[in-house]
């Protein structure tokens, strides 16, 4: 370990050597109206560029003399200034939001070509304003639904909050909210995500060339940042929709020192349905609702120190009861997170962020009938600490390094119950615990006008620890012997190096070629026995039986801008190989055994090409994305060892997103999506055995559901604000699935007649979820 840090120090010392005629300009990029930090702003100084970090901090070192400073961001008007730089200088930069700018020419008078010039590959930033322009199901603005419209990102159909990136499963995406991992992203069994748009400041998706600062997943990173809170004035906003309402408030606690943000959301499906359910009904008292609460505080102690405290708490609560059967059930599940972060500026070139995170995900199923009770529980609880450093040794380098330590506690599946006075003790109560560690070093190196590198190395380790009892089993899974491990005693350790490299070569000022190669290790896994990411799916750790997933991802692309960067285009190709993929064995049914005894392991691979055209400004904006891809799996113990398409394999995936600003009063939006149907396994033969109809299934995922396609439209009406009125509001009218396409959710087989008289008919029938759904939402701000 000492050798690693010694090497880091030597590298940084070498990078730091500068001539005495160079000086450093550093500070924060902020929103001029709210005081919020601006993430990912391009700061350019005499041809050198750097992106503001996660907290808006930037630092650039250039030759002394007269310099030209330019700061740009997609959501803000460009800031430019000439200055004399003959000494180190600190300067905060305040950008005017694009929506508040009076003159469109001012907003777009400068070039915005970060997609061409940046060495990062496969990264897409979506502002909340962009996401709000996308028509939404029942008017609920949804971050996860918006990113699924990007090339290379697939949705699993309606009723699923999970998403799939370049052939990977839903568990292979690292989803973070203020540095806290979000294990369950869906409300209402996946129809909506847990992210309340009113509480979100920035969303970044990295689907290729993952930087070394991120790890633990194979496919992508979705980094979501909550608002810090308006430091200039108190504001409140909210909305009333068909199924949910939300309210947020933010403002300064001490001007220029401290601010806060508080946001809440709740559905009222249960309250709306209650008057229509008669008391004599079998389902009286049943219901469903979900709610979210986001909160954040920040305090600036000095120009060098700032503290952030943020948290999220969300729950889905489903209850069911049938009076005739004397049956009732309660199913609550959800996430709780808490994040404490300390920013410290050591000097003009070194920025540090120290983070402590608590994370708790729980799923609980309680049911009772007469004198019988059963309970199913699963979940994850994490405690983690990490430190990240941003170091700017010269204008040509931006170095990032740090480390992470996480303690995991897994409850993969605990089933218990009772019948009268008899208590059923489960045989799978074995909670599993683990320690995860990582160290990383990465550098964004500008070698000149033509060549730029982003390279890094990550070392990670994962150790299953006690208390734990390891059993030796025979072929029939009977216990023969056991080994007992005490608290924090190592049971099994995995680890390795994860190199990352991205290269950008500029052909000219508007055209570049990029290529990347990354190796990733994933130590925790989501194992599903169904086609959707329901909360009953299990998160399990790597253990002495379950090895970590591994992948290599190779990607290359051509990036080209047109019309003074009004149009961004790209073509990217990729190939990804994956080892130690996990599925349940054939014929698996839930039991009281440890779930990992039911797993089988194999490999997967995916390849494809993505096309993207994005119109960034003007009265009409939006994008077209198209992906042509193949995703395969091969398991020696499944499908007779023959490869089969993954359930999220789609040959064609097309999305069209457009927004038209007719005037300051009216704005219109449209979304059209088309995708090849999901792969599925279906019965292909039926037999009568002892008077019982028996099915013989096809090979795994041998069939395809019908293609999925849908058109959504929206219109936003913003009335002219009345003089002297502090309340501003707007209406959003939307239509989901305009032509009422009956998209397949699943297929089932109905039986009519009798096998004894030859009248038996078996017919396949399709279940669809949403026909045409109009909605209206009133939003306000004051």
For each residue, the residues with C-beta under 8 A, 3 or more apart:
1: 4 5
2: 5 6
3: 6 7
4: 1 7 8 439 459
5: 1 2 8 9
6: 2 3 9 10
7: 3 4 10 11
8: 4 5 11 12 401 441
9: 5 6 12 13
10: 6 7 13 14
11: 7 8 14 15 399 441
12: 8 9 15 16 391 393 399
13: 9 10 16 17
14: 10 11 17
15: 11 12 391 393 394 397 399 443
16: 12 13 349 393 394
17: 13 14
18: 22 61 393 394
19: 22
20:
21: 63 64
22: 18 19 61 62 63 64 394 395
23: 61 62 64 85 86 87 88 89
24: 59 60 61 88 89 348 349 392
25: 45 59 60 61 62 67 69 85 88 89 90 91
26: 57 58 59 60 88 89 90 91 348 349 392
27: 57 58 90 91 92 93
28: 37 52 55 56 57 58 92 93
29: 37 38 41 43 52 56 58 71 73 92 93 95
30: 35 36 37 38 56 92 93 94 95
31: 34 35 36 37 38 76 94 95 97
32: 94 95 96 97
33: 96 97 100 232
34: 31 230 231 232 235
35: 30 31 228 230 231 232 256 259
36: 30 31 201 227 228 229 230 231
37: 28 29 30 31 52 55 56 57 228
38: 29 30 31 41 52 56 73 76 95
39: 52 53 54 55 56 125 201 202 204 225
40: 51 52 73 114 125 202 204
41: 29 38 51 52 56 58 71 72 73 76 93 95
42: 49 50 51 70 71 72 73 112 114
43: 29 49 50 51 52 58 60 69 70 71 93
44: 47 48 49 68 69 70 71 72
45: 25 48 49 60 62 67 68 69 70 395
46: 62 63 67 68
47: 44 449
48: 44 45 60 61 62 395 396 446
49: 42 43 44 45 117 446
50: 42 43 58 59 60 392 398 444
51: 40 41 42 43 58 114 118
52: 28 29 37 38 39 40 41 43 56 57 58
53: 39 56 57 58 351 390
54: 39 223 225 353
55: 28 37 39 306 343 351 353
56: 28 29 30 37 38 39 41 52 53
57: 26 27 28 37 52 53 343 345 351 390
58: 26 27 28 29 41 43 50 51 52 53
59: 24 25 26 50 348 349 351 390 392
60: 24 25 26 43 45 48 50 392 395
61: 18 22 23 24 25 48 349 392 393 394 395
62: 22 23 25 45 46 48 67 85 395
63: 21 22 46
64: 21 22 23 85 86
65: 84 85 86
66: 82 83 84 85
67: 25 45 46 62 82 83 84 85
68: 44 45 46 80 81 82
69: 25 43 44 45 79 80 81 82 83 93
70: 42 43 44 45 78 79 80 110
71: 29 41 42 43 44 78 79 80 93 95
72: 41 42 44 76 78 79 110 111 112 114
73: 29 38 40 41 42 76 95
74: 98 112 125 127 616
75: 97 98 99 127 129
76: 31 38 41 72 73 79 95 96 97 98 107
77: 95 96 97 98 101 106 107
78: 70 71 72 106 107 108 109 110 112
79: 69 70 71 72 76 93 94 95
80: 68 69 70 71 110
81: 68 69
82: 66 67 68 69
83: 66 67 69 89
84: 65 66 67
85: 23 25 62 64 65 66 67 89
86: 23 64 65
87: 23
88: 23 24 25 26 348
89: 23 24 25 26 83 85
90: 25 26 27 303 348
91: 25 26 27
92: 27 28 29 30
93: 27 28 29 30 41 43 69 71 79
94: 30 31 32 79
95: 29 30 31 32 38 41 71 73 76 77 79
96: 32 33 76 77 100 101
97: 31 32 33 75 76 77 100 101
98: 74 75 76 77 101 107 129
99: 75 129
100: 33 96 97
101: 77 96 97 98 104 106 107
102: 106
103: 106 107
104: 101 107 108 617
105: 108 109
106: 77 78 101 102 103 109
107: 76 77 78 98 101 103 104 617
108: 78 104 105 112 564 566 617
109: 78 105 106
110: 70 72 78 80
111: 72 564 565
112: 42 72 74 78 108 565 616
113: 116 117 509 510 561 565
114: 40 42 51 72 117 118
115: 118 559 561 568 570
116: 113 506 509 510 511 512 559 560 561 568
117: 49 113 114 452 504 506 512
118: 51 114 115 123 452 504
119: 444 452 453 454 502 503 504 514
120: 123 206 209 211 454 502
121: 208 209 502 504 514 515 516 555 557 572
122: 152 206 207 208 209 516 555 572
123: 118 120 204 205 206 207 209
124: 147 150 204 205 207
125: 39 40 74 202 203 204 205
126: 130 131 143 146 147 203 204 205
127: 74 75 130 131 202 203
128: 131 132 197 200 201 202 203
129: 75 98 99 132 133
130: 126 127 133 134 146
131: 126 127 128 134 141 142 143 146 197 203
132: 128 129 141 197
133: 129 130 621 659 667 669 714 716
134: 130 131 141 145 146 149 657 669 671 714
135: 669 670 671 712 713 714 734 735 736
136: 139 140 141 142 145 712 714 734 736
137: 140 142 145 191 192 736 770 773 775
138: 241 242 243 736 773 775
139: 136 239 241 242 732 734 775 776 777
140: 136 137 192 241 243 244
141: 131 132 134 136 197
142: 131 136 137 145 146 192 193 195 197
143: 126 131 146 147 193 195 197 200 203 224
144: 147 148 161 163 185 193 195
145: 134 136 137 142 148 149 155 193
146: 126 130 131 134 142 143 149
147: 124 126 143 144 150 153 163 203 205 222
148: 144 145 153 154 155 163
149: 134 145 146 153 623 625 655 657 671 673
150: 124 147 153 205 207 612 623 625 655
151: 572 610 611 612 625 626 627 653 655
152: 122 165 166 207 208 572 574 608 610 625 627 629
153: 147 148 149 150 163 164 165 205 207 220
154: 148 163 164 165 627 648 650 653 675
155: 145 148 160 163 164 675
156: 160 162 163 164 170 531 532 533 648 678
157: 160 678 708 743 744 745
158: 191 743 745 769 770
159: 189 190 191 532 745 769
160: 155 156 157 186 190 532 533
161: 144 185 186 187 190 191 192 193 194 533
162: 156 170 185 186 190 532 533
163: 144 147 148 153 154 155 156 170 173
164: 153 154 155 156 167 168 169 170 219 648
165: 152 153 154 168 172 173 207 219 220
166: 152 207 208 219 220 553 574 576 606 608 629
167: 164 219 576 578 604 605 606 607 608 629 631 646 648 649
168: 164 165 172 173 218 219 220 551 576 578 606
169: 164 172 219 526 646 648
170: 156 162 163 164 173 526 533
171: 217 522 524 525 526 539
172: 165 168 169 217 218 219 220 522 549
173: 163 165 168 170 217 219 220 221 222
174: 181 214 215 216 217 220 221 222
175: 181 182 185 222 224
176: 179 180 181 182 221 222 223 224
177: 180 182 195 224 226 312 337
178: 224 225 226 296 308 310 312 337 339 341
179: 176 339 341 355 357 386
180: 176 177 312 337 338 339 357 358 359
181: 174 175 176 357 359 382
182: 175 176 177 185 194 335 337
183: 335 359 361 380 539
184: 194 333 334 335 361 363 535
185: 144 161 162 175 182 193 194 195 533
186: 160 161 162 189 190 191 192 193 194 533 535
187: 161 190 191 192 193 194 267 290 292 314 316
188: 191 192 267 288 290 316
189: 159 186 316 532 534 535
190: 159 160 161 162 186 187 532 533 534
191: 137 158 159 161 186 187 188
192: 137 140 142 161 186 187 188 290
193: 142 143 144 145 161 185 186 187
194: 161 182 184 185 186 187 292 312 314 334 335
195: 142 143 144 177 185 199 200 224
196: 199 200 246 248 263 265 292 294
197: 128 131 132 141 142 143 200
198: 237 238 239 246 248 263 265
199: 195 196 226 227 248 261 263 294
200: 128 143 195 196 197 203 224 225 226 227
201: 36 39 128 225 226 227 228
202: 39 40 125 127 128 224 225
203: 125 126 127 128 131 143 147 200 222 223 224 225
204: 39 40 123 124 125 126 221 222 223
205: 123 124 125 126 147 150 153 220 221 222 223
206: 120 122 123 209 210 211 214 220 221 223
207: 122 123 124 150 152 153 165 166 219 220
208: 121 122 152 166 516 518 553 555 572 574
209: 120 121 122 123 206 454 500 502 514 516 518 553 555
210: 206 214 215 220 221 500 518 520 553
211: 120 206 214 400 442 454 456 500
212: 215 400 440 441 442 456 457 458 498 500
213: 388 400 402 440 442 456
214: 174 206 210 211 217 221
215: 174 210 212 404 438 440 458 460 498 520 521
216: 174 436 438 460 521 522 523 524
217: 171 172 173 174 214 220 221 520 522
218: 168 172 520 522 549 550 551 553 576 578
219: 164 165 166 167 168 169 172 173 207 551 576
220: 153 165 166 168 172 173 174 205 206 207 210 217
221: 173 174 176 204 205 206 210 214 217
222: 147 173 174 175 176 203 204 205
223: 54 176 203 204 205 206
224: 143 175 176 177 178 195 200 202 203
225: 39 54 178 200 201 202 203
226: 177 178 199 200 201 261 294 296 310 312
227: 36 199 200 201 250 261 296
228: 35 36 37 201 231 259 261 296 298 308
229: 36 250 251 252 259 260 261 296 297 298
230: 34 35 36 233 234 235 250 251 252 259 261
231: 34 35 36 228 252 255 256 258 259
232: 33 34 35 252 255
233: 230 251 252
234: 230 249 250 251 252
235: 34 230 249 250 251 781 782
236: 247 248 249 250 781 782
237: 198 247 248 779 780 781 782
238: 198 245 246 247 248 779 780
239: 139 198 245 246 777 778 779 780
240: 245 777 778
241: 138 139 140 244 245 775 776 777 778
242: 138 139 775 776 777
243: 138 140 267 268 269 272
244: 140 241 265 266 267 268
245: 238 239 240 241 265 266 268
246: 196 198 238 239 263 264 265 266
247: 236 237 238 263 264
248: 196 198 199 236 237 238 261 262 263 264
249: 234 235 236 261 262 263
250: 227 229 230 234 235 236 259 260 261 262
251: 229 230 233 234 235 259 260
252: 229 230 231 232 233 234 255 256 257 258 259
253: 257 258 259 260 297 299
254: 257 258
255: 231 232 252
256: 35 231 252 300
257: 252 253 254 299 300
258: 231 252 253 254 297 298 299 300
259: 35 228 229 230 231 250 251 252 253 297 298
260: 229 250 251 253 295 296 297 298
261: 199 226 227 228 229 230 248 249 250 294 295 296
262: 248 249 250 293 294 295 296
263: 196 198 199 246 247 248 249 292 293 294 295
264: 246 247 248 291 292 293 294
265: 196 198 244 245 246 291 292
266: 244 245 246 289 290 291 292
267: 187 188 243 244 270 288 289 290 291
268: 243 244 245 271 272 289
269: 243 272 273 287 288 289
270: 267 273 274 287 288 289
271: 268 274 289
272: 243 268 269 275
273: 269 270 276 277 287
274: 270 271 277 287
275: 272
276: 273
277: 273 274 281 283 284 286
278: 281 284
279: 284
280: 284
281: 277 278 284
282: 322 323 324 325
283: 277 286 320 321 322
284: 277 278 279 280 281 321 323
285: 319 321
286: 277 283 319 320 321
287: 269 270 273 274 318 319
288: 188 267 269 270 316 317 318 319
289: 266 267 268 269 270 271 316 317
290: 187 188 192 266 267 314 315 316 317 334
291: 264 265 266 267 314 315
292: 187 194 196 263 264 265 266 312 313 314
293: 262 263 264 311 312 313 314
294: 196 199 226 261 262 263 264 310 311 312
295: 260 261 262 263 310 311 312
296: 178 226 227 228 229 260 261 262 308 309 310 311
297: 229 253 258 259 260 308 309 310
298: 228 229 258 259 260 306 307 308 309
299: 253 257 258 306 307
300: 256 257 258 303 305 306
301: 305 306 307
302: 305
303: 90 300 345
304: 344 345 346
305: 300 301 302 342 343 344 345
306: 55 298 299 300 301 342 343
307: 298 299 301 340 341 342 343
308: 178 228 296 297 298 339 340 341 342 343
309: 296 297 298 338 339 340 341
310: 178 226 294 295 296 297 338 339 341
311: 293 294 295 296 336 337 338 339
312: 177 178 180 194 226 292 293 294 295 335 336 337
313: 292 293 334 335 336 337
314: 187 194 290 291 292 293 334 335 336
315: 290 291 332 333 334
316: 187 188 189 288 289 290 331 332 333 334 535
317: 288 289 290 330 331 332
318: 287 288 330 331 332
319: 285 286 287 288 328 329 330 331
320: 283 286 327 328 329 331
321: 283 284 285 286 327 328 329
322: 282 283 325 326 327 328
323: 282 284 326
324: 282
325: 282 322 369
326: 322 323 369 370
327: 320 321 322 367 368 369
328: 319 320 321 322 367 368 369
329: 319 320 321 365 366 367 368
330: 317 318 319 364 365 366 367
331: 316 317 318 319 320 364 365 366 535
332: 315 316 317 318 362 364
333: 184 315 316 361 362 363 364 535
334: 184 194 290 313 314 315 316 361 362
335: 182 183 184 194 312 313 314 359 360 361
336: 311 312 313 314 358 359 360 361
337: 177 178 180 182 311 312 313 357 358 359 360
338: 180 309 310 311 357 358 359
339: 178 179 180 308 309 310 311 355 356 357
340: 307 308 309 355 356 357
341: 178 179 307 308 309 310 353 354 355 356
342: 305 306 307 308 353 354 355
343: 55 57 305 306 307 308 351 352 353
344: 304 305 351 352 353 354
345: 57 303 304 305 348 350 351 352
346: 304 350 351 352
347: 350
348: 24 26 59 88 90 345 392
349: 16 24 26 59 61 391 392 393
350: 345 346 347 389 390 391 392
351: 53 55 57 59 343 344 345 346 389 390 391
352: 343 344 345 346 387 388 389 390
353: 54 55 341 342 343 344 387 388 390
354: 341 342 344 385 386 387
355: 179 339 340 341 342 384 385 386 387 388
356: 339 340 341 384 385
357: 179 180 181 337 338 339 340 382 383 384 385 386
358: 180 336 337 338 382 383
359: 180 181 183 335 336 337 338 380 381 382 383 384
360: 335 336 337 379 380 381 382
361: 183 184 333 334 335 336 379 380 381 539
362: 332 333 334 377 378 379
363: 184 333 376 377 378 379 535 536
364: 330 331 332 333 375 376 377
365: 329 330 331 374 375 376 377 536
366: 329 330 331 373 374 375
367: 327 328 329 330 373 374 375
368: 327 328 329 372 373 374
369: 325 326 327 328 372
370: 326
371: 419 420
372: 368 369 417 418 419
373: 366 367 368 417 418 419
374: 365 366 367 368 415 416 417
375: 364 365 366 367 414 415 416 417
376: 363 364 365 413 414 415 536
377: 362 363 364 365 411 414
378: 362 363 411 412 413 414 536 538 539
379: 360 361 362 363 410 411
380: 183 359 360 361 408 409 410 411 524 539
381: 359 360 361 408 409
382: 181 357 358 359 360 406 407 408 409
383: 357 358 359 406 407
384: 355 356 357 359 404 405 406 407
385: 354 355 356 357 404 405
386: 179 354 355 357 402 403 404 405
387: 352 353 354 355 402 403
388: 213 352 353 355 400 401 402
389: 350 351 352 399 400 401 402
390: 53 57 59 350 351 352 353 398 399 400
391: 12 15 349 350 351 398 399 400 401
392: 24 26 50 59 60 61 348 349 350 397 398 399
393: 12 15 16 18 61 349 397 399
394: 15 16 18 22 61 397
395: 22 45 48 60 61 62 446
396: 48 445 446 447
397: 15 392 393 394 443 444 445 446
398: 50 390 391 392 443 444
399: 11 12 15 389 390 391 392 393 441 442 443 444
400: 211 212 213 388 389 390 391 440 441 442 443 444 456
401: 8 388 389 391 439 440 441 442
402: 213 386 387 388 389 439 440
403: 386 387 437 438 439 440
404: 215 384 385 386 436 437 438 439
405: 384 385 386 435 436 437
406: 382 383 384 435 436 437
407: 382 383 384 433 434 435 436
408: 380 381 382 433 434 435 436 524 541
409: 380 381 382 431 432 433
410: 379 380 431 432 433 434 524 539 540 541
411: 377 378 379 380 414 431
412: 378 428 432 538 539 540 594 595 596
413: 376 378 428 538 590 594 595
414: 375 376 377 378 411 426 428 429
415: 374 375 376 424 426 428 592
416: 374 375 423 424 425 426
417: 372 373 374 375 423 424
418: 372 373 421 422 423 424
419: 371 372 373 422 424
420: 371
421: 418
422: 418 419
423: 416 417 418
424: 415 416 417 418 419
425: 416 429
426: 414 415 416 429 592
427: 592 593 594
428: 412 413 414 415 592 593 594 595
429: 414 425 426
430: 468 469 594
431: 409 410 411
432: 409 410 412 464 468 540 541 543
433: 407 408 409 410 464 465 466 467 468
434: 407 408 410 462 463 464 465 523 541 542
435: 405 406 407 408 461 462 463 465 488
436: 216 404 405 406 407 408 460 461 462 463 523
437: 403 404 405 406 460 461 462
438: 215 216 403 404 458 459 460 461
439: 4 401 402 403 404 458 459
440: 212 213 215 400 401 402 403 456 457 458 459
441: 8 11 212 399 400 401 456 457
442: 211 212 213 399 400 401 454 455 456 457 500
443: 15 397 398 399 400 453 454 455 456
444: 50 119 397 398 399 400 452 453 454
445: 396 397 452 453 454 455
446: 48 49 395 396 397 452
447: 396 450 451 452 453
448: 451
449: 47 506
450: 447 505 506
451: 447 448 503 504 505 506
452: 117 118 119 444 445 446 447 503 504 506
453: 119 443 444 445 447 501 502 503 504
454: 119 120 209 211 442 443 444 445 500 501 502 504
455: 442 443 445 500 501 502
456: 211 212 213 400 440 441 442 443 499 500 501
457: 212 440 441 442 497 498 499 500
458: 212 215 438 439 440 497 498 499 500
459: 4 438 439 440 495 496 497 498
460: 215 216 436 437 438 495 496 498 521 523
461: 435 436 437 438 493 494 495
462: 434 435 436 437 493 494 495 521 523 541 542 548
463: 434 435 436 490 491 492 493 494
464: 432 433 434 468 490 491 492 493 541 542 543 544
465: 433 434 435 468 485 487 488 489 490 491
466: 433 484 485 486 487 488 489 491
467: 433 484 485 486 487 489
468: 430 432 433 464 465 484 485 491
469: 430 482 483 484 485
470: 482 483 485 491 544
471: 479 480 481 482
472: 479 480 481 482
473: 477 478 479 480 597
474: 477 478 480
475:
476:
477: 473 474 593 597
478: 473 474
479: 471 472 473 482
480: 471 472 473 474
481: 471 472
482: 469 470 471 472 479
483: 469 470
484: 466 467 468 469
485: 465 466 467 468 469 470 489 490 491
486: 466 467 489
487: 465 466 467
488: 435 465 466
489: 465 466 467 485 486
490: 463 464 465 485 493
491: 463 464 465 466 468 470 485 543 544
492: 463 464 542 543 544
493: 461 462 463 464 490
494: 461 462 463 521 523 542 547 548
495: 459 460 461 462 521
496: 459 460 521
497: 457 458 459 519
498: 212 215 457 458 459 460 518 519 520 521
499: 456 457 458 517 518 519
500: 209 210 211 212 442 454 455 456 457 458 516 517 518 519
501: 453 454 455 456 516 517 518
502: 119 120 121 209 453 454 455 514 515 516
503: 119 451 452 453 514 515 516
504: 117 118 119 121 451 452 453 454 512 513 514
505: 450 451 512 513 514
506: 116 117 449 450 451 452 509 511 512
507: 511 512 513
508: 511
509: 113 116 506
510: 113 116 560 561 562 565
511: 116 506 507 508 558 559 560 561
512: 116 117 504 505 506 507 558 559
513: 504 505 507 556 557 558 559
514: 119 121 209 502 503 504 505 556 557 559
515: 121 502 503 555 556 557
516: 121 122 208 209 500 501 502 503 553 554 555 556
517: 499 500 501 552 553 554 555
518: 208 209 210 498 499 500 501 552 553
519: 497 498 499 500 550 551 552 553
520: 210 215 217 218 498 550 551 553
521: 215 216 460 462 494 495 496 498 548 549 550
522: 171 172 216 217 218 525 548 549 550 551
523: 216 434 436 460 462 494 541 542 548
524: 171 216 380 408 410 539 540 541 542
525: 171 522 539 540 541 542 546 549 582
526: 169 170 171 533 537 538 539
527: 537 538 540 582 583 584 595 599
528: 531 532 533 534 537
529: 537 584 588 590
530: 534 536 537
531: 156 528 647 678 680 746
532: 156 159 160 162 189 190 528
533: 156 160 161 162 170 185 186 190 526 528 537
534: 189 190 528 530 537
535: 184 186 189 316 331 333 363
536: 363 365 376 378 530
537: 526 527 528 529 530 533 534
538: 378 412 413 526 527 595
539: 171 183 361 378 380 410 412 524 525 526
540: 410 412 432 524 525 527 543 546 595 596
541: 408 410 432 434 462 464 523 524 525 546
542: 434 462 464 492 494 523 524 525 546 547 548
543: 432 464 491 492 540 546 596
544: 464 470 491 492
545: 596 597 599
546: 525 540 541 542 543 582 596 599
547: 494 542 580 601
548: 462 494 521 522 523 542 580
549: 172 218 521 522 525 578 579 580 581 582
550: 218 519 520 521 522 578 579 580
551: 168 218 219 519 520 522 576 577 578 579
552: 517 518 519 576 577
553: 166 208 209 210 218 516 517 518 519 520 574 575 576
554: 516 517 574 575 576
555: 121 122 208 209 515 516 517 572 573 574 575
556: 513 514 515 516 572 573 574
557: 121 513 514 515 570 571 572 573 610
558: 511 512 513 570 571
559: 115 116 511 512 513 514 568 569 570
560: 116 510 511 569 570
561: 113 115 116 510 511 565 566 567 568 569
562: 510 565 566 567 569
563: 566 567
564: 108 111
565: 111 112 113 510 561 562 568 616
566: 108 561 562 563 615 616 617 618
567: 561 562 563 613 614 615 616
568: 115 116 559 561 565 612 613 614 616
569: 559 560 561 562 612 613 614
570: 115 557 558 559 560 610 611 612
571: 557 558 609 610 611 612
572: 121 122 151 152 208 555 556 557 609 610 612
573: 555 556 557 607 608 609 610
574: 152 166 208 553 554 555 556 606 607 608 609 610
575: 553 554 555 605 606 607
576: 166 167 168 218 219 551 552 553 554 605 606 607
577: 551 552 603 604 605
578: 167 168 218 549 550 551 581 603 604 605 606
579: 549 550 551 603
580: 547 548 549 550 601 603
581: 549 578 601 602 603 604 633 635
582: 525 527 546 549 599 600 601
583: 527 599 600 602 633 635 638
584: 527 529 588 598 599 600
585: 588 598 599 600 637 638
586: 637 638
587:
588: 529 584 585 598
589:
590: 413 529
591: 598
592: 415 426 427 428
593: 427 428 477 597 598
594: 412 413 427 428 430 597
595: 412 413 428 527 538 540 598 599
596: 412 540 543 545 546 599
597: 473 477 545 593 594
598: 584 585 588 591 593 595
599: 527 545 546 582 583 584 585 595 596
600: 582 583 584 585 635 636 637 638
601: 547 580 581 582 635
602: 581 583 633 634 635 636 637 638
603: 577 578 579 580 581 633 634
604: 167 577 578 581 631 632 633 634 646
605: 167 575 576 577 578 631 632
606: 166 167 168 574 575 576 578 629 630 631 632 646
607: 167 573 574 575 576 629 630
608: 152 166 167 573 574 627 628 629 630
609: 571 572 573 574 627 628 629
610: 151 152 557 570 571 572 573 574 625 626 627
611: 151 570 571 624 625 626 627
612: 150 151 568 569 570 571 572 623 624 625
613: 567 568 569 623 624 625
614: 567 568 569 622 623
615: 566 567 618 620 621 622 623
616: 74 112 565 566 567 568 621
617: 104 107 108 566 621
618: 566 615 621
619: 660 661 662
620: 615 658 659 660 661
621: 133 615 616 617 618 658 659
622: 614 615 656 657 658 659
623: 149 150 612 613 614 615 655 656 657
624: 611 612 613 654 655 656 657
625: 149 150 151 152 610 611 612 613 653 654 655
626: 151 610 611 652 653 654 655
627: 151 152 154 608 609 610 611 650 652 653 654
628: 608 609 651 652
629: 152 166 167 606 607 608 609 649 650 651 653
630: 606 607 608 645 649 651
631: 167 604 605 606 645 646 648 649 650
632: 604 605 606 643 644 645 646 649
633: 581 583 602 603 604 643 644 645 646
634: 602 603 604 641 642 643 644
635: 581 583 600 601 602 638 639 641
636: 600 602 641
637: 585 586 600 602 641
638: 583 585 586 600 602 635 641 644 700
639: 635 642 643 644 699 700
640: 699
641: 634 635 636 637 638
642: 634 639 699
643: 632 633 634 639
644: 632 633 634 638 639 679 699 700 701 702
645: 630 631 632 633 649 679 701
646: 167 169 604 606 631 632 633 649 679 701
647: 531 678 679 680 701
648: 154 156 164 167 169 631 678 679
649: 167 629 630 631 632 645 646 679 701
650: 154 627 629 631 653 675 676 678
651: 628 629 630 676
652: 626 627 628 674 675 676
653: 151 154 625 626 627 629 650 674 675 676
654: 624 625 626 627 672 673 674 675
655: 149 150 151 623 624 625 626 671 672 673 674
656: 622 623 624 670 671 672 673
657: 134 149 622 623 624 669 670 671
658: 620 621 622 669 670 671
659: 133 620 621 622 667 668 669
660: 619 620 667 668 669
661: 619 620 666 667
662: 619 665 666 667 668
663: 666
664: 718 720
665: 662 717 718 719 720
666: 661 662 663 715 716 717 718
667: 133 659 660 661 662 715 716 718
668: 659 660 662 713 714 715 716
669: 133 134 135 657 658 659 660 713 714 715 716
670: 135 656 657 658 711 712 713 714
671: 134 135 149 655 656 657 658 710 711 712
672: 654 655 656 709 710 711 712
673: 149 654 655 656 708 709 710
674: 652 653 654 655 707 708 709
675: 154 155 650 652 653 654 707 708 709
676: 650 651 652 653 704 707 708
677: 704 705 706 707 708 744
678: 156 157 531 647 648 650 704 705 708 744
679: 644 645 646 647 648 649 701 702 703 704
680: 531 647 701 703 704 705 746 747
681: 697 698 699 700 701 702 703
682: 697 698 702 703 747 764
683: 686 695 696 697 698 749
684: 696 697 698
685: 695 696
686: 683 693 694 695 696 762
687: 693 694 695 696
688: 691 692 693 694 755
689: 692 694
690:
691: 688 755
692: 688 689
693: 686 687 688 751 755 760 762
694: 686 687 688 689
695: 683 685 686 687 749
696: 683 684 685 686 687
697: 681 682 683 684
698: 681 682 683 684 702 703
699: 639 640 642 644 681 702
700: 638 639 644 681
701: 644 645 646 647 649 679 680 681
702: 644 679 681 682 698 699
703: 679 680 681 682 698
704: 676 677 678 679 680
705: 677 678 680 708 744 747
706: 677 743 744 766
707: 674 675 676 677
708: 157 673 674 675 676 677 678 705 743 744
709: 672 673 674 675 741 743
710: 671 672 673 736 737 741 743
711: 670 671 672 737 738 739 741
712: 135 136 670 671 672 734 735 736 737 738
713: 135 668 669 670 734 735 738
714: 133 134 135 136 668 669 670 732 733 734 735
715: 666 667 668 669 732 733 734
716: 133 666 667 668 669 730 731 732 733
717: 665 666 730 731 732 733
718: 664 665 666 667 730
719: 665 729 730
720: 664 665
721: 725 728
722: 725
723:
724:
725: 721 722 728
726: 782
727: 780 781 782
728: 721 725 780 781 782
729: 719 778 779 780 781
730: 716 717 718 719 779
731: 716 717 776 777 778 779
732: 139 714 715 716 717 776 777 779
733: 714 715 716 717 774 775 776
734: 135 136 139 712 713 714 715 774 775 776 777
735: 135 712 713 714 738 772 773 774 775
736: 135 136 137 138 710 712 770 772 773 774 775
737: 710 711 712 740 741 743 770 771 772 773
738: 711 712 713 735 772
739: 711 772
740: 737 771 772
741: 709 710 711 737
742: 766 768 771
743: 157 158 706 708 709 710 737 768 769 770
744: 157 677 678 705 706 708 747 766 767 768
745: 157 158 159 766 767 768 769
746: 531 680 766 767
747: 680 682 705 744 764 765 766 767
748: 764 765 767
749: 683 695 762 763 764 765
750: 762 763 765
751: 693 760 761 762
752: 759 760 761 763
753: 757 759 760 761
754: 757 759 760
755: 688 691 693 758 760
756:
757: 753 754
758: 755
759: 752 753 754
760: 693 751 752 753 754 755
761: 751 752 753
762: 686 693 749 750 751
763: 749 750 752
764: 682 747 748 749
765: 747 748 749 750
766: 706 742 744 745 746 747
767: 744 745 746 747 748
768: 742 743 744 745 771
769: 158 159 743 745
770: 137 158 736 737 743 773
771: 737 740 742 768
772: 735 736 737 738 739 740
773: 137 138 735 736 737 770
774: 733 734 735 736
775: 137 138 139 241 242 733 734 735 736
776: 139 241 242 731 732 733 734
777: 139 239 240 241 242 731 732 734
778: 239 240 241 729 731
779: 237 238 239 729 730 731 732
780: 237 238 239 727 728 729
781: 235 236 237 727 728 729
782: 235 236 237 726 727 728
